[in-house]
Amino acid sequence: MDEKLKQVEQILKKYGQEQLLDGYNRLPGEKEKQDFLNSILTVDFNQIEKLFASCKESKDFSNSKIEPIDYVDKSKLSKEDYEKYEKIGSKKIKEGKLAVVTMAGGQGTRLGHTGPKGTYDLGLDTHKSIFEILCDTLKEAREKYKVDIPWYIMTSDENNAETEDFFKKNNYFGYPEKCITFFKQGKLPMLSTEGKILLNEKGEIKEAADGHGGIFQSMLKDGVIYDMKARGIEWVFIGGVDNVLVKMVDSVLIGLAEEKHVLAAGKSIVKAGPKEKVGVFCKKNGKPSVIEYSEISEEMAAETTADGELKYGESHILCNLFNIKAIEKISKMELPYHVAFKKAKYLDKDGNVVSPTEPNAYKFEAFLFDAFESLDDMAILRVKREDEFAPVKNAEGVDSPETARKLYIDFHNKNK
C-alpha cells in the first residue's frame, strides 16, 4: 500500500473522518489521487474538532460590559479640526504611507451575474464595472496627491484567474500594473451535522471562504504584509468590493487616527432605525468591538441618548483603516469563528451528488471586526450614508444595483 495513503488512513481513523476516502478509488488517475491525499494532509483536524464543538455553543453577553463608543461626526467637524486632520492625513498619503485592500473573493451569483462580483456592470451609461469604479477613486487620488497608491485585491480560488484576466483585458483601468497585487482568501472545510467533512461534486474536500476576518492571515501567508513593509506602508484601508461609494483614500480618517494615537479607525453611518439588521460599534469590556444585530437585545437596540439619537447607532460598514503594526499583530492571532448553517451540495458515499432543500452543513467564518478587541482603542468617524455607502448585495430591492446606481449618480452630480 502507498505510504501516503496509509498515513492518511491513520489520521482519518484517529479523527473519525474515514468517510473522506469513500470516493478515493473513483478518482480518475494517480495525479488526482495524490492531490486528494495531499489536500487531506493539509487539514488541521484538531481545529475541525473545535469548530464542530462551537456549533453547539451559544453566545452569551450577559457577563460582558457593553457600552456606547465615542465617535467623531465628519459633517460636524469645525473648520479648524477638519483642516488639521486633512493636513496630517494628506502628508502621510503624499509620502506613500497608504495602501488600500479590496476584499473581492465573492461571485456575483445573487445579482444574476456569472463571474466575480467586481466584474459586474453597474448599469451606468459608461458601463463601468465595480472594479473600474473603485479604480477611479485611486486615479483621482493620484491626481490630487501625486502618488501611486498600492492596491491589493483579495480574491478566492474560485475567482482569482478570472479576476486577474479581467484586469489584464481592461489594461488595469489605466492604473500602473506594478501597483496592483492579487492574493487569495483562505478556506475551511464544510461539515455535516454529524461533524463529518463533506466532499464536493468533484470528490474533493468541500470548502468555503473563511470570512473577511481571515484577511489578516491571508496577508501574512501570501507575503502581502512583507510587501507593504518593504514599500514603507504605515496605514492600510480595508474595504469590501460591493460598496461603489467607498472612499478608500480619506486623509481625514488617517489624520484622525494619527491625532488620536490609535492603531485602527473605522467608518460608521447612523443606523436607519432600531431594527435595521447591521452590526454596531460599541465598547465591550472596555475594548472597541462590533456587536451583531442578532446579539443585541431589543431594549438595547432601541435605547436613545439625551438628544434622541440611538445609543448604539454607529453601523459598521466594513470601511476600516489599520496601522501596519496592528495588521502584523492580528495576523498571528486566531480570531473566533462564527457558524453559519447553509444548504450545500455534496457527494454521498456512493458517489451521488445530493442537492439538499434544507440547510445541511456548517460553514465557518471569522469576522474582521473581531480583531478590534485586540486593540486598546480605535477612532470612529461617522460619515453620511449618501456620500460613502452604496452597497450592491441583492438583485433587487434594498442594496441592489438600482439603489446603488442612484446613490452613485446622485453623489457624482452633487459633487461636479
Secondary structure in CASP SS format (residue, H / E / C, confidence):
PFRMAT SS
TARGET T0000
AUTHOR 0000-0000-0000
METHOD secondary structure of the structure
MODEL  1
M C 1.00
D C 1.00
E H 1.00
K H 1.00
L H 1.00
K H 1.00
Q H 1.00
V H 1.00
E H 1.00
Q H 1.00
I H 1.00
L H 1.00
K H 1.00
K H 1.00
Y H 1.00
G C 1.00
Q C 1.00
E H 1.00
Q H 1.00
L H 1.00
L H 1.00
D C 1.00
G C 1.00
Y H 1.00
N H 1.00
R H 1.00
L C 1.00
P C 1.00
G C 1.00
E H 1.00
K H 1.00
E H 1.00
K H 1.00
Q H 1.00
D H 1.00
F H 1.00
L H 1.00
N H 1.00
S H 1.00
I H 1.00
L H 1.00
T C 1.00
V C 1.00
D C 1.00
F H 1.00
N H 1.00
Q H 1.00
I H 1.00
E H 1.00
K H 1.00
L H 1.00
F H 1.00
A H 1.00
S H 1.00
C C 1.00
K C 1.00
E C 1.00
S C 1.00
K C 1.00
D C 1.00
F C 1.00
S C 1.00
N C 1.00
S C 1.00
K C 1.00
I E 1.00
E E 1.00
P C 1.00
I C 1.00
D C 1.00
Y C 1.00
V E 1.00
D E 1.00
K H 1.00
S H 1.00
K H 1.00
L C 1.00
S C 1.00
K H 1.00
E H 1.00
D H 1.00
Y H 1.00
E H 1.00
K H 1.00
Y H 1.00
E H 1.00
K H 1.00
I H 1.00
G H 1.00
S H 1.00
K H 1.00
K H 1.00
I H 1.00
K H 1.00
E C 1.00
G C 1.00
K C 1.00
L E 1.00
A E 1.00
V E 1.00
V E 1.00
T E 1.00
M E 1.00
A C 1.00
G C 1.00
G C 1.00
Q E 1.00
G C 1.00
T H 1.00
R H 1.00
L H 1.00
G C 1.00
H C 1.00
T C 1.00
G C 1.00
P E 1.00
K H 1.00
G H 1.00
T H 1.00
Y C 1.00
D E 1.00
L C 1.00
G C 1.00
L C 1.00
D C 1.00
T C 1.00
H C 1.00
K C 1.00
S E 1.00
I H 1.00
F H 1.00
E H 1.00
I H 1.00
L H 1.00
C H 1.00
D H 1.00
T H 1.00
L H 1.00
K H 1.00
E H 1.00
A H 1.00
R H 1.00
E H 1.00
K H 1.00
Y H 1.00
K C 1.00
V C 1.00
D C 1.00
I C 1.00
P C 1.00
W E 1.00
Y E 1.00
I E 1.00
M E 1.00
T E 1.00
S C 1.00
D C 1.00
E C 1.00
N C 1.00
N H 1.00
A H 1.00
E H 1.00
T H 1.00
E H 1.00
D H 1.00
F H 1.00
F H 1.00
K H 1.00
K H 1.00
N C 1.00
N H 1.00
Y H 1.00
F H 1.00
G H 1.00
Y C 1.00
P C 1.00
E H 1.00
K H 1.00
C H 1.00
I E 1.00
T E 1.00
F E 1.00
F E 1.00
K E 1.00
Q C 1.00
G C 1.00
K E 1.00
L E 1.00
P E 1.00
M C 1.00
L E 1.00
S E 1.00
T C 1.00
E C 1.00
G C 1.00
K C 1.00
I E 1.00
L C 1.00
L E 1.00
N C 1.00
E C 1.00
K C 1.00
G C 1.00
E C 1.00
I E 1.00
K C 1.00
E E 1.00
A E 1.00
A E 1.00
D C 1.00
G C 1.00
H H 1.00
G H 1.00
G H 1.00
I H 1.00
F H 1.00
Q H 1.00
S H 1.00
M H 1.00
L H 1.00
K H 1.00
D C 1.00
G C 1.00
V H 1.00
I H 1.00
Y H 1.00
D H 1.00
M H 1.00
K H 1.00
A H 1.00
R C 1.00
G C 1.00
I C 1.00
E C 1.00
W E 1.00
V E 1.00
F E 1.00
I E 1.00
G E 1.00
G E 1.00
V C 1.00
D C 1.00
N E 1.00
V C 1.00
L C 1.00
V C 1.00
K C 1.00
M C 1.00
V C 1.00
D C 1.00
S H 1.00
V H 1.00
L H 1.00
I H 1.00
G H 1.00
L H 1.00
A H 1.00
E H 1.00
E H 1.00
K H 1.00
H C 1.00
V C 1.00
L C 1.00
A E 1.00
A E 1.00
G E 1.00
K E 1.00
S E 1.00
I E 1.00
V E 1.00
K C 1.00
A C 1.00
G C 1.00
P C 1.00
K C 1.00
E C 1.00
K C 1.00
V C 1.00
G C 1.00
V E 1.00
F E 1.00
C E 1.00
K E 1.00
K E 1.00
N C 1.00
G C 1.00
K E 1.00
P E 1.00
S E 1.00
V E 1.00
I E 1.00
E C 1.00
Y H 1.00
S H 1.00
E H 1.00
I C 1.00
S C 1.00
E H 1.00
E H 1.00
M H 1.00
A H 1.00
A H 1.00
E C 1.00
T E 1.00
T C 1.00
A C 1.00
D C 1.00
G C 1.00
E C 1.00
L E 1.00
K C 1.00
Y C 1.00
G C 1.00
E E 1.00
S E 1.00
H E 1.00
I E 1.00
L E 1.00
C E 1.00
N E 1.00
L E 1.00
F E 1.00
N E 1.00
I H 1.00
K H 1.00
A H 1.00
I H 1.00
E H 1.00
K H 1.00
I H 1.00
S H 1.00
K C 1.00
M C 1.00
E C 1.00
L C 1.00
P C 1.00
Y E 1.00
H E 1.00
V E 1.00
A E 1.00
F E 1.00
K E 1.00
K C 1.00
A C 1.00
K C 1.00
Y E 1.00
L E 1.00
D C 1.00
K C 1.00
D C 1.00
G C 1.00
N C 1.00
V E 1.00
V E 1.00
S C 1.00
P C 1.00
T C 1.00
E C 1.00
P C 1.00
N C 1.00
A E 1.00
Y E 1.00
K E 1.00
F E 1.00
E E 1.00
A E 1.00
F C 1.00
L H 1.00
F H 1.00
D H 1.00
A H 1.00
F H 1.00
E H 1.00
S H 1.00
L C 1.00
D C 1.00
D C 1.00
M C 1.00
A E 1.00
I E 1.00
L E 1.00
R E 1.00
V C 1.00
K C 1.00
R H 1.00
E H 1.00
D H 1.00
E H 1.00
F C 1.00
A C 1.00
P E 1.00
V C 1.00
K C 1.00
N C 1.00
A C 1.00
E C 1.00
G C 1.00
V C 1.00
D C 1.00
S C 1.00
P H 1.00
E H 1.00
T H 1.00
A H 1.00
R H 1.00
K H 1.00
L H 1.00
Y H 1.00
I H 1.00
D H 1.00
F H 1.00
H H 1.00
N H 1.00
K H 1.00
N C 1.00
K C 1.00
END
